[in-house]
Amino acid sequence: PAGVSAHISRSAWQVPPLFGLIQKLGAVTDQEMYRVFNMGMGMVVVVAEDELAKAISLAGPGAACIGRIEGRSDAAVIID
């Protein structure tokens, strides 16, 4: 939404090796890999911070917090 940015922590999940191969063989930029393939992230659900533990518990194994939503600066998505 307007006015917010998604800050994604790159260290929050393991990128499957296949994505590195695709990037190398296709000479694809990091930005394009995240935009097109999500770098193996899978499904993303945004929840209120006070509901985070409950959401992760309900989602089951493999669920994790990968970032946060903050007031928007320049970009809609920031990967750090």
VODOSE-961408 format. One record per residue: residue number from 0; residue in three letters; chain; x, y, z of N, C-alpha, C, O in turn. Coordinates in pm, whole numbers. Layout:
<r seq="NUM" type="ALA" mol="A" n_px="X" n_py="Y" n_pz="Z" ca_px="X" ca_py="Y" ca_pz="Z" c_px="X" c_py="Y" c_pz="Z" o_px="X" o_py="Y" o_pz="Z"/>
...
% end
This chain:
<r seq="0" type="PRO" mol="A" n_px="82" n_py="-121" n_pz="0" ca_px="0" ca_py="0" ca_pz="0" c_px="86" c_py="126" c_pz="0" o_px="202" o_py="123" o_pz="40"/>
<r seq="1" type="ALA" mol="A" n_px="30" n_py="233" n_pz="-43" ca_px="101" ca_py="360" ca_pz="-42" c_px="140" c_py="396" c_pz="101" o_px="65" o_py="371" o_pz="195"/>
<r seq="2" type="GLY" mol="A" n_px="258" n_py="453" n_pz="115" ca_px="303" ca_py="498" ca_pz="246" c_px="379" c_py="398" c_pz="329" o_px="426" o_py="431" o_pz="438"/>
<r seq="3" type="VAL" mol="A" n_px="392" n_py="273" n_pz="281" ca_px="469" ca_py="173" ca_pz="356" c_px="566" c_py="99" c_pz="265" o_px="548" o_py="93" o_pz="143"/>
<r seq="4" type="SER" mol="A" n_px="670" n_py="44" n_pz="326" ca_px="769" ca_py="-38" ca_pz="257" c_px="780" c_py="-171" c_pz="328" o_px="767" o_py="-179" o_pz="451"/>
<r seq="5" type="ALA" mol="A" n_px="805" n_py="-276" n_pz="252" ca_px="835" ca_py="-407" ca_pz="309" c_px="986" c_py="-419" c_pz="320" o_px="1056" o_py="-413" o_pz="218"/>
<r seq="6" type="HIS" mol="A" n_px="1037" n_py="-434" n_pz="439" ca_px="1180" ca_py="-453" ca_pz="463" c_px="1202" c_py="-603" c_pz="482" o_px="1159" o_py="-660" o_pz="582"/>
<r seq="7" type="ILE" mol="A" n_px="1270" n_py="-665" n_pz="387" ca_px="1290" ca_py="-810" ca_pz="388" c_px="1433" c_py="-841" c_pz="429" o_px="1528" o_py="-784" o_pz="374"/>
<r seq="8" type="SER" mol="A" n_px="1449" n_py="-930" n_pz="525" ca_px="1581" ca_py="-972" ca_pz="571" c_px="1628" c_py="-1092" c_pz="489" o_px="1575" o_py="-1202" o_pz="505"/>
<r seq="9" type="ARG" mol="A" n_px="1724" n_py="-1073" n_pz="404" ca_px="1776" ca_py="-1176" ca_pz="315" c_px="1827" c_py="-1298" c_pz="392" o_px="1825" o_py="-1409" o_pz="340"/>
<r seq="10" type="SER" mol="A" n_px="1872" n_py="-1278" n_pz="514" ca_px="1927" ca_py="-1389" ca_pz="593" c_px="1818" c_py="-1472" c_pz="661" o_px="1850" o_py="-1567" o_pz="733"/>
<r seq="11" type="ALA" mol="A" n_px="1690" n_py="-1439" n_pz="641" ca_px="1581" ca_py="-1507" ca_pz="711" c_px="1546" c_py="-1643" c_pz="652" o_px="1473" o_py="-1720" o_pz="715"/>
<r seq="12" type="TRP" mol="A" n_px="1594" n_py="-1675" n_pz="532" ca_px="1566" ca_py="-1806" ca_pz="471" c_px="1682" c_py="-1845" c_pz="381" o_px="1761" o_py="-1761" o_pz="337"/>
<r seq="13" type="GLN" mol="A" n_px="1691" n_py="-1974" n_pz="354" ca_px="1794" ca_py="-2029" ca_pz="267" c_px="1745" c_py="-2025" c_pz="123" o_px="1639" o_py="-2079" o_pz="92"/>
<r seq="14" type="VAL" mol="A" n_px="1822" n_py="-1962" n_pz="36" ca_px="1788" ca_py="-1961" ca_pz="-106" c_px="1830" c_py="-2095" c_pz="-165" o_px="1947" o_py="-2131" o_pz="-156"/>
<r seq="15" type="PRO" mol="A" n_px="1737" n_py="-2169" n_pz="-224" ca_px="1773" ca_py="-2298" ca_pz="-285" c_px="1877" c_py="-2280" c_pz="-396" o_px="1872" o_py="-2183" o_pz="-471"/>
<r seq="16" type="PRO" mol="A" n_px="1972" n_py="-2373" n_pz="-406" ca_px="2080" ca_py="-2362" ca_pz="-505" c_px="2031" c_py="-2343" c_pz="-649" o_px="2101" o_py="-2280" o_pz="-729"/>
<r seq="17" type="LEU" mol="A" n_px="1915" n_py="-2394" n_pz="-681" ca_px="1861" ca_py="-2379" ca_pz="-816" c_px="1853" c_py="-2233" c_pz="-858" o_px="1876" o_py="-2200" o_pz="-975"/>
<r seq="18" type="PHE" mol="A" n_px="1820" n_py="-2145" n_pz="-765" ca_px="1805" ca_py="-2004" ca_pz="-799" c_px="1940" c_py="-1940" c_pz="-833" o_px="1947" o_py="-1852" o_pz="-918"/>
<r seq="19" type="GLY" mol="A" n_px="2045" n_py="-1984" n_pz="-767" ca_px="2179" ca_py="-1936" ca_pz="-802" c_px="2217" c_py="-1979" c_pz="-943" o_px="2278" o_py="-1902" o_pz="-1017"/>
<r seq="20" type="LEU" mol="A" n_px="2182" n_py="-2101" n_pz="-978" ca_px="2211" ca_py="-2153" ca_pz="-1111" c_px="2133" c_py="-2075" c_pz="-1217" o_px="2189" o_py="-2035" o_pz="-1320"/>
<r seq="21" type="ILE" mol="A" n_px="2006" n_py="-2052" n_pz="-1194" ca_px="1924" ca_py="-1974" ca_pz="-1287" c_px="1984" c_py="-1835" c_pz="-1305" o_px="1994" o_py="-1785" o_pz="-1417"/>
<r seq="22" type="GLN" mol="A" n_px="2023" n_py="-1773" n_pz="-1195" ca_px="2078" ca_py="-1639" ca_pz="-1200" c_px="2208" c_py="-1636" c_pz="-1279" o_px="2230" o_py="-1547" o_pz="-1362"/>
<r seq="23" type="LYS" mol="A" n_px="2294" n_py="-1733" n_pz="-1254" ca_px="2424" ca_py="-1736" ca_pz="-1322" c_px="2408" c_py="-1764" c_pz="-1471" o_px="2462" o_py="-1690" o_pz="-1554"/>
<r seq="24" type="LEU" mol="A" n_px="2334" n_py="-1868" n_pz="-1506" ca_px="2320" ca_py="-1906" ca_pz="-1647" c_px="2240" c_py="-1804" c_pz="-1727" o_px="2263" o_py="-1785" o_pz="-1846"/>
<r seq="25" type="GLY" mol="A" n_px="2146" n_py="-1738" n_pz="-1661" ca_px="2063" ca_py="-1640" ca_pz="-1730" c_px="2113" c_py="-1497" c_pz="-1718" o_px="2052" o_py="-1406" o_pz="-1774"/>
<r seq="26" type="ALA" mol="A" n_px="2223" n_py="-1477" n_pz="-1647" ca_px="2277" ca_py="-1343" ca_pz="-1623" c_px="2166" c_py="-1249" c_pz="-1573" o_px="2146" o_py="-1140" o_pz="-1626"/>
<r seq="27" type="VAL" mol="A" n_px="2096" n_py="-1295" n_pz="-1470" ca_px="1981" ca_py="-1222" ca_pz="-1415" c_px="2027" c_py="-1145" c_pz="-1291" o_px="2099" o_py="-1198" o_pz="-1207"/>
<r seq="28" type="THR" mol="A" n_px="1985" n_py="-1020" n_pz="-1280" ca_px="2023" ca_py="-938" ca_pz="-1165" c_px="1954" c_py="-987" c_pz="-1037" o_px="1852" o_py="-1055" o_pz="-1043"/>
<r seq="29" type="ASP" mol="A" n_px="2010" n_py="-950" n_pz="-923" ca_px="1947" ca_py="-983" ca_pz="-794" c_px="1804" c_py="-929" c_pz="-789" o_px="1711" o_py="-1000" o_pz="-751"/>
<r seq="30" type="GLN" mol="A" n_px="1788" n_py="-804" n_pz="-829" ca_px="1657" ca_py="-741" ca_pz="-824" c_px="1554" c_py="-819" c_pz="-905" o_px="1442" o_py="-840" o_pz="-859"/>
<r seq="31" type="GLU" mol="A" n_px="1591" n_py="-863" n_pz="-1024" ca_px="1499" ca_py="-939" ca_pz="-1109" c_px="1471" c_py="-1077" c_pz="-1051" o_px="1359" o_py="-1127" o_pz="-1061"/>
<r seq="32" type="MET" mol="A" n_px="1572" n_py="-1140" n_pz="-990" ca_px="1551" ca_py="-1272" ca_pz="-928" c_px="1448" c_py="-1263" c_pz="-815" o_px="1362" o_py="-1350" o_pz="-803"/>
<r seq="33" type="TYR" mol="A" n_px="1458" n_py="-1159" n_pz="-733" ca_px="1360" ca_py="-1143" ca_pz="-624" c_px="1222" c_py="-1110" c_pz="-680" o_px="1122" o_py="-1160" o_pz="-630"/>
<r seq="34" type="ARG" mol="A" n_px="1217" n_py="-1025" n_pz="-781" ca_px="1088" ca_py="-984" ca_pz="-837" c_px="1015" c_py="-1101" c_pz="-903" o_px="895" o_py="-1119" o_pz="-883"/>
<r seq="35" type="VAL" mol="A" n_px="1088" n_py="-1180" n_pz="-981" ca_px="1026" ca_py="-1288" ca_pz="-1059" c_px="1011" c_py="-1417" c_pz="-978" o_px="905" o_py="-1480" o_pz="-981"/>
<r seq="36" type="PHE" mol="A" n_px="1115" n_py="-1455" n_pz="-906" ca_px="1117" ca_py="-1587" ca_pz="-840" c_px="1102" c_py="-1584" c_pz="-688" o_px="1088" o_py="-1689" o_pz="-627"/>
<r seq="37" type="ASN" mol="A" n_px="1105" n_py="-1465" n_pz="-627" ca_px="1102" ca_py="-1455" ca_pz="-480" c_px="1218" c_py="-1531" c_pz="-416" o_px="1218" o_py="-1551" o_pz="-294"/>
<r seq="38" type="MET" mol="A" n_px="1314" n_py="-1571" n_pz="-493" ca_px="1434" ca_py="-1641" ca_pz="-445" c_px="1400" c_py="-1759" c_pz="-353" o_px="1468" o_py="-1784" o_pz="-253"/>
<r seq="39" type="GLY" mol="A" n_px="1293" n_py="-1829" n_pz="-388" ca_px="1257" ca_py="-1948" ca_pz="-313" c_px="1182" c_py="-1922" c_pz="-184" o_px="1166" o_py="-2013" o_pz="-102"/>
<r seq="40" type="MET" mol="A" n_px="1137" n_py="-1800" n_pz="-164" ca_px="1072" ca_py="-1764" ca_pz="-39" c_px="940" c_py="-1838" c_pz="-18" o_px="907" o_py="-1872" o_pz="95"/>
<r seq="41" type="GLY" mol="A" n_px="866" n_py="-1861" n_pz="-121" ca_px="737" ca_py="-1927" ca_pz="-106" c_px="628" c_py="-1827" c_pz="-72" o_px="637" o_py="-1710" o_pz="-108"/>
<r seq="42" type="MET" mol="A" n_px="525" n_py="-1873" n_pz="-3" ca_px="411" ca_py="-1788" ca_pz="29" c_px="447" c_py="-1689" c_pz="140" o_px="518" o_py="-1723" o_pz="235"/>
<r seq="43" type="VAL" mol="A" n_px="397" n_py="-1568" n_pz="127" ca_px="420" ca_py="-1463" ca_pz="226" c_px="286" c_py="-1419" c_pz="284" o_px="190" o_py="-1396" o_pz="210"/>
<r seq="44" type="VAL" mol="A" n_px="280" n_py="-1408" n_pz="416" ca_px="161" ca_py="-1361" ca_pz="485" c_px="203" c_py="-1245" c_pz="574" o_px="302" o_py="-1254" o_pz="646"/>
<r seq="45" type="VAL" mol="A" n_px="129" n_py="-1136" n_pz="569" ca_px="158" ca_py="-1020" ca_pz="653" c_px="59" c_py="-1020" c_pz="770" o_px="-63" o_py="-1026" o_pz="749"/>
<r seq="46" type="VAL" mol="A" n_px="112" n_py="-1013" n_pz="891" ca_px="28" ca_py="-1012" ca_pz="1011" c_px="73" c_py="-900" c_pz="1104" o_px="186" o_py="-851" o_pz="1095"/>
<r seq="47" type="ALA" mol="A" n_px="-16" n_py="-860" n_pz="1193" ca_px="19" ca_py="-761" ca_pz="1295" c_px="129" c_py="-819" c_pz="1383" o_px="132" o_py="-940" o_pz="1409"/>
<r seq="48" type="GLU" mol="A" n_px="218" n_py="-733" n_pz="1430" ca_px="331" ca_py="-780" ca_pz="1511" c_px="286" c_py="-858" c_pz="1634" o_px="352" o_py="-956" o_pz="1672"/>
<r seq="49" type="ASP" mol="A" n_px="177" n_py="-817" n_pz="1695" ca_px="132" ca_py="-888" ca_pz="1816" c_px="67" c_py="-1023" c_pz="1784" o_px="33" o_py="-1098" o_pz="1876"/>
<r seq="50" type="GLU" mol="A" n_px="48" n_py="-1055" n_pz="1657" ca_px="-7" ca_py="-1185" ca_pz="1615" c_px="100" c_py="-1275" c_pz="1553" o_px="69" o_py="-1386" o_pz="1510"/>
<r seq="51" type="LEU" mol="A" n_px="225" n_py="-1229" n_pz="1549" ca_px="332" ca_py="-1300" ca_pz="1480" c_px="354" c_py="-1441" c_pz="1534" o_px="354" o_py="-1537" o_pz="1456"/>
<r seq="52" type="ALA" mol="A" n_px="372" n_py="-1456" n_pz="1663" ca_px="400" ca_py="-1589" ca_pz="1721" c_px="286" c_py="-1686" c_pz="1693" o_px="309" o_py="-1802" o_pz="1660"/>
<r seq="53" type="LYS" mol="A" n_px="163" n_py="-1639" n_pz="1704" ca_px="47" ca_py="-1724" ca_pz="1678" c_px="43" c_py="-1766" c_pz="1530" o_px="17" o_py="-1882" o_pz="1500"/>
<r seq="54" type="ALA" mol="A" n_px="69" n_py="-1672" n_pz="1440" ca_px="67" ca_py="-1703" ca_pz="1296" c_px="174" c_py="-1805" c_pz="1260" o_px="148" o_py="-1897" o_pz="1183"/>
<r seq="55" type="ILE" mol="A" n_px="294" n_py="-1790" n_pz="1315" ca_px="402" ca_py="-1884" ca_pz="1287" c_px="367" c_py="-2022" c_pz="1341" o_px="391" o_py="-2123" o_pz="1275"/>
<r seq="56" type="SER" mol="A" n_px="311" n_py="-2026" n_pz="1460" ca_px="271" ca_py="-2153" ca_pz="1520" c_px="165" c_py="-2224" c_pz="1435" o_px="173" o_py="-2345" o_pz="1414"/>
<r seq="57" type="LEU" mol="A" n_px="67" n_py="-2149" n_pz="1389" ca_px="-40" ca_py="-2206" ca_pz="1307" c_px="10" c_py="-2251" c_pz="1169" o_px="-39" o_py="-2350" o_pz="1114"/>
<r seq="58" type="ALA" mol="A" n_px="107" n_py="-2179" n_pz="1115" ca_px="159" ca_py="-2212" ca_pz="981" c_px="242" c_py="-2339" c_pz="982" o_px="249" o_py="-2410" o_pz="882"/>
<r seq="59" type="GLY" mol="A" n_px="306" n_py="-2368" n_pz="1095" ca_px="381" ca_py="-2493" ca_pz="1107" c_px="526" c_py="-2483" c_pz="1068" o_px="580" o_py="-2374" o_pz="1051"/>
<r seq="60" type="PRO" mol="A" n_px="591" n_py="-2600" n_pz="1052" ca_px="735" ca_py="-2605" ca_pz="1023" c_px="770" c_py="-2527" c_pz="896" o_px="699" o_py="-2531" o_pz="796"/>
<r seq="61" type="GLY" mol="A" n_px="880" n_py="-2457" n_pz="905" ca_px="927" ca_py="-2379" ca_pz="791" c_px="879" c_py="-2235" c_pz="792" o_px="932" o_py="-2152" o_pz="718"/>
<r seq="62" type="ALA" mol="A" n_px="780" n_py="-2204" n_pz="874" ca_px="730" ca_py="-2067" ca_pz="882" c_px="829" c_py="-1982" c_pz="961" o_px="890" o_py="-2029" o_pz="1057"/>
<r seq="63" type="ALA" mol="A" n_px="845" n_py="-1857" n_pz="919" ca_px="940" ca_py="-1768" ca_pz="986" c_px="906" c_py="-1623" c_pz="958" o_px="838" o_py="-1592" o_pz="861"/>
<r seq="64" type="CYS" mol="A" n_px="953" n_py="-1536" n_pz="1044" ca_px="943" ca_py="-1393" ca_pz="1020" c_px="1057" c_py="-1355" c_pz="927" o_px="1174" o_py="-1380" o_pz="958"/>
<r seq="65" type="ILE" mol="A" n_px="1025" n_py="-1294" n_pz="814" ca_px="1129" ca_py="-1258" ca_pz="717" c_px="1150" c_py="-1108" c_pz="704" o_px="1234" o_py="-1063" o_pz="627"/>
<r seq="66" type="GLY" mol="A" n_px="1074" n_py="-1030" n_pz="780" ca_px="1092" ca_py="-886" ca_pz="769" c_px="985" c_py="-810" c_pz="846" o_px="924" o_py="-861" o_pz="939"/>
<r seq="67" type="ARG" mol="A" n_px="966" n_py="-685" n_pz="803" ca_px="872" ca_py="-598" ca_pz="873" c_px="818" c_py="-494" c_pz="774" o_px="875" o_py="-471" o_pz="668"/>
<r seq="68" type="ILE" mol="A" n_px="708" n_py="-433" n_pz="811" ca_px="649" ca_py="-325" ca_pz="733" c_px="677" c_py="-195" c_pz="808" o_px="654" o_py="-185" o_pz="928"/>
<r seq="69" type="GLU" mol="A" n_px="727" n_py="-94" n_pz="735" ca_px="759" ca_py="35" ca_pz="796" c_px="707" c_py="147" c_pz="707" o_px="664" o_py="124" o_pz="594"/>
<r seq="70" type="GLY" mol="A" n_px="712" n_py="268" n_pz="761" ca_px="677" ca_py="385" ca_pz="681" c_px="765" c_py="389" c_pz="557" o_px="885" o_py="360" o_pz="564"/>
<r seq="71" type="ARG" mol="A" n_px="707" n_py="425" n_pz="445" ca_px="777" ca_py="418" ca_pz="317" c_px="883" c_py="526" c_pz="304" o_px="863" o_py="641" o_pz="340"/>
<r seq="72" type="SER" mol="A" n_px="997" n_py="483" n_pz="250" ca_px="1103" ca_py="577" ca_pz="215" c_px="1095" c_py="595" c_pz="64" o_px="1004" o_py="661" o_pz="14"/>
<r seq="73" type="ASP" mol="A" n_px="1189" n_py="538" n_pz="-9" ca_px="1189" ca_py="550" ca_pz="-155" c_px="1129" c_py="428" c_pz="-223" o_px="1056" o_py="441" o_pz="-321"/>
<r seq="74" type="ALA" mol="A" n_px="1158" n_py="311" n_pz="-171" ca_px="1120" ca_py="187" ca_pz="-239" c_px="1006" c_py="115" c_pz="-168" o_px="991" o_py="125" o_pz="-46"/>
<r seq="75" type="ALA" mol="A" n_px="926" n_py="43" n_pz="-247" ca_px="817" ca_py="-36" ca_pz="-188" c_px="871" c_py="-159" c_pz="-118" o_px="814" o_py="-203" o_pz="-18"/>
<r seq="76" type="VAL" mol="A" n_px="982" n_py="-215" n_pz="-170" ca_px="1044" ca_py="-333" ca_pz="-111" c_px="1192" c_py="-306" c_pz="-92" o_px="1260" o_py="-261" o_pz="-185"/>
<r seq="77" type="ILE" mol="A" n_px="1241" n_py="-332" n_pz="27" ca_px="1384" ca_py="-314" ca_pz="58" c_px="1436" c_py="-447" c_pz="109" o_px="1386" o_py="-500" o_pz="208"/>
<r seq="78" type="ILE" mol="A" n_px="1538" n_py="-501" n_pz="42" ca_px="1597" ca_py="-628" ca_pz="83" c_px="1734" c_py="-599" c_pz="141" o_px="1821" o_py="-543" o_pz="73"/>
<r seq="79" type="ASP" mol="A" n_px="1754" n_py="-637" n_pz="267" ca_px="1883" ca_py="-612" ca_pz="332" c_px="1937" c_py="-735" c_pz="400" o_px="2045" o_py="-730" o_pz="460"/>
% end
